[in-house]
Amino acid sequence: MTLEQRIMGDLKEAMKQKDQAALRSIRAVKAAILLQKTDGSGKELDEGGEIKLIQKLVKQRQDSLDIYTKQNREDLAVVEREEIEVLKRYLPEQLDEASLRPIIEGIIAEMGASGMQDMGRVMGTASQKLAGKADGKTISGIVRAILSA
């Protein structure tokens, strides 16, 4: 089942349940898929592309959430948190730092990276291998900690 098919089924269910947070989030995903399909590139949306699309939507909401929290706008922050929770249902299980560290250490050892000058190469490989399983900010923090130690 593609993401688009899953979204359509979930949209119907959210309408029946009158779940406003789910409706907002699912409609945003549906709109993003439609934009992707009609952008003129002619590329089909594969599973990796679907994950990137959802991650982009989560990141947008996370950025908004950070701004609303800093400005003490809890009413708007609640909306963003709800939407993030709904969007995370469409992402694969995210790895925590304890699970990521050994994987990243393996990548660093495999590449023979020795210091911060190798950060770019390591990040490129780690981001490819861990696509959809962890966000870039977490990966970057772990890579930086290991290479600078």
Sequence and secondary structure as in RCSB ss.txt:
>XXXX:A:sequence
MTLEQRIMGDLKEAMKQKDQAALRSIRAVKAAILLQKTDGSGKELDEGGEIKLIQKLVKQRQDSLDIYTKQNRED
LAVVEREEIEVLKRYLPEQLDEASLRPIIEGIIAEMGASGMQDMGRVMGTASQKLAGKADGKTISGIVRAILSA
>XXXX:A:secstr
  HHHHHHHHHHHHHHHT HHHHHHHHHHHHHHHHHHTSSS     HHHHHHHHHHHHHHHHHHHHHHHHTT HH
HHHHHHHHHHHHHTTS     HHHHHHHHHHHHHHHT  SGGGHHHHHHHHHHHTTTTS HHHHHHHHHHHHH 
